[in-house]
């Protein structure tokens, strides 16, 4: 298992990240991206897990559930 951290500066960076992210990878993004029009819609459709950084307890819960599912399904 490993973690890839991407601090992209523009929405076009997402296209490059798609090429380097390994198969069976679980993407997590800040919830604010969900509201960026077609970019947010595309992220949601691709299965990105959104974290609400302003609600700490909710973010921890989502990450915990995601980690459990990743462990169970043997994904990165």
N, C-alpha and C positions, 0 to 999 in steps of 0.2 A: 504493500500500500504506500501511497505517496500523496502529497498535496502540491498542486500547481496553483500559484497565486498570480493572477493577471491584473495589473493596474492599467487598464487601457485608457487611452486619452480621447478616442473618438469611436463612434458606432461602427466604423469600417474595420476597426481592430478585431471585432468579433469574427469577421471572415477569416482573418489570419489565424485566430485561435482555434477555429474549427479544424484547421489542417494539422495542428500540433498536439491537440488533446487526444489521448489514447482512447481506444475502444472501451466500452463498458465503464466509462468515467461518469461520475455524478456531478453535474455542475450546480453550484450554489451562487446566487447573486443577491445583491441588496434589493429590497422590495421596490425602491424608487424606480428601478429600471422597468418595472411592470407598466409604468405610466408614460413611457416614451413612445407613444404612437405605435407605428408598425414594428419598431424594434422590440418593444415590450410584448407585443402580440406574438412575434416570432419566437421570443424567448419562452413565453408561456407554452406555445404549441410544441416547442422542442423538449419540454419536460424539465426546464430549469427549476430548481427549488429556491423559492424566494425567502429571504430572511428579513424580518422587520427589525432594523437596528435600534429603533426608538423604544421598542418593548422588549427589554432584556430577557425577561422570563419566557416570553413567547419564542424568542429567537433560540434560546437554549433548548426549549422543548422540541422545536423543529430540528435542530441539529442532532439532538439525542435520538429522535425517531429515525432520522436519516442514517445515522451511524449504525443503529440496530438493523435496519433494512439492508444496508451495505454489507454488514457482517454476515447476515443470513443468506444473502444472494451472491456473496463472494464477488463484489464489484469494488472498484477503486473509488 
